[in-house]
Amino acid sequence: VESHQRRGGTPNSIHLLLGSSQRTVYTSSLASQRREQIQKMKTGGSQFLLLALQTFLLVHFTLGALDEGERVKEYNRRGHVWPPRDEDYVPNTPGWRRLMERRFSQVMSVENTGDKYNGFMFTVHTALNCKNFTENGWALTRAPQGLVDELVESLHRGL
């Protein structure tokens, strides 16, 4: 057993030699200091990893992004225009265009930039990209009576 002391004369650690292994036992005041040091190292390591991750993401997305001039050139190269031409609306009907133009003007009045962006994304998809699946688009139509009867019978059997 070997004791090491601080300047004040009190032991701060005791080294035990047990056969071929050596073990250090800390006194209570030094043990609490050591725990604080370990906690600081853990916190510092976490902060370092967080900083490294933030730096990586910033560099990755900044270097990989198009600048606005390049984005506009690519947009025009693909034949897109803004505001949309009448023939760009799907379906290309006066009623649908009026409805979507009204929606675009509503989105323009949104003040929050994130909400405005989301509004434009949804409206562009609805107005210009989303194809109709039937001749009536999303309108309601009457199903054949035989099909309606079969569905109603199946529903009642399931109750």
Number of C-alpha atoms within 10 A of each C-alpha: 10 9 13 13 11 9 8 6 8 11 15 17 19 16 14 14 12 9 6 5 7 11 11 13 14 17 14 11 11 14 14 12 13 13 11 12 12 12 12 12 12 12 12 12 12 12 12 12 12 12 12 12 12 12 11 12 12 12 11 11 10 11 10 9 10 12 10 9 9 11 12 14 10 13 13 12 10 9 7 13 12 7 9 14 11 11 11 15 21 18 19 13 11 10 10 14 21 11 11 17 17 12 16 17 10 13 18 14 9 13 9 8 10 10 12 16 14 12 18 17 11 12 18 17 13 14 22 18 13 13 14 12 8 8 8 10 12 10 8 7 8 6 8 8 9 8 10 12 11 10 12 11 11 11 10 8 8 7 5
